[in-house]
């Protein structure tokens, strides 16, 4: 150890070239600083002080720093020993068991489940019979599962995954495989497309659910799990508004292509009083919004008598204003009140437009008269006198009403004749 001292009244800038201090053995320094048992401590014995000395590395200060540095030195020495030990171990022949495990790990890392599916494909055949033209005996899925310590269902899922891949030409058919034979396997990423951990995935229903899940961008196993537990789905819908909203949207999309479901839903709503009223209210609001939208999009109005005429510019502008307000409503807001306000406002403008146009006003009244006459004629034609004349159905009030009707019809005919003569 090298020890030197810098005078307190000399700075590095003032000092000249660095002059190395005297080298003192560490034992001598220790003996100088720490007194022995038979002598007093008289302070350190110092050599001649140099002008300046700069240490090449900082020395530890205090017991803790010394201990930390010693620990680090021990750790560095241990790491070096471990590296040397690994190098020595790698230099020799590894254990055959380790080699087998490493190779099995490498196969699984590259191929995933295909490595295990191959073991099933080359060893299992339903009934345990060998394929035609081969002498290698295979075992049943049950026997293979007993040897493997798992369920036959799990074995068959691997079997079916290999079967589907073989149909697609990715792997060899079962018939050409013999126990213990290795073949080239597909990549691990392809495995999930053929294997499913659920039995229902191989059914027609399961395949449809899996296809729908892939179209939605989710894993098929998630959708299959929900489909296999309808009670859990019901609980989630009842408890969570977000799940209920997702279910509502899904049902509406499904009903577009499922007439039977449409009928069932309509029947269920009609049998529920509150739902029936709600549907009627929404239908009324939708009709009113449709009336306003028709004016905006087609530029035409339908008069109370049923005529279709061009809408005045101010009426169309008012309809556009109301429709923009309706379109800005959120899904959570009730549209019924807004639709009623828009409908009443537009209806009032339609009536005003009819009254302000003389020709349109006359045509409107003529149309109303024809409509009423047609209805009255249809009702009178439907009267059946045969039923009235039988037994005790006839009453005096019926005759009085018919006589009054006859008088009204006569007055109407006379008025029309006078009008036609005046014209």
Secondary structure as GFF3:
##gff-version 3
##sequence-region A 1 423
A	DSSP	alpha_helix	26	33	.	.	.	ID=ss1
A	DSSP	alpha_helix	62	91	.	.	.	ID=ss2
A	DSSP	alpha_helix	96	111	.	.	.	ID=ss3
A	DSSP	alpha_helix	114	123	.	.	.	ID=ss4
A	DSSP	three_ten_helix	126	128	.	.	.	ID=ss5
A	DSSP	alpha_helix	141	148	.	.	.	ID=ss6
A	DSSP	alpha_helix	152	167	.	.	.	ID=ss7
A	DSSP	three_ten_helix	174	176	.	.	.	ID=ss8
A	DSSP	alpha_helix	188	191	.	.	.	ID=ss9
A	DSSP	three_ten_helix	199	202	.	.	.	ID=ss10
A	DSSP	alpha_helix	204	216	.	.	.	ID=ss11
A	DSSP	alpha_helix	220	227	.	.	.	ID=ss12
A	DSSP	alpha_helix	230	239	.	.	.	ID=ss13
A	DSSP	alpha_helix	241	255	.	.	.	ID=ss14
A	DSSP	alpha_helix	259	270	.	.	.	ID=ss15
A	DSSP	alpha_helix	273	298	.	.	.	ID=ss16
A	DSSP	beta_strand	300	302	.	.	.	ID=ss17
A	DSSP	beta_strand	308	310	.	.	.	ID=ss18
A	DSSP	alpha_helix	313	327	.	.	.	ID=ss19
A	DSSP	alpha_helix	336	356	.	.	.	ID=ss20
A	DSSP	alpha_helix	358	381	.	.	.	ID=ss21
A	DSSP	alpha_helix	385	389	.	.	.	ID=ss22
A	DSSP	alpha_helix	396	422	.	.	.	ID=ss23
###
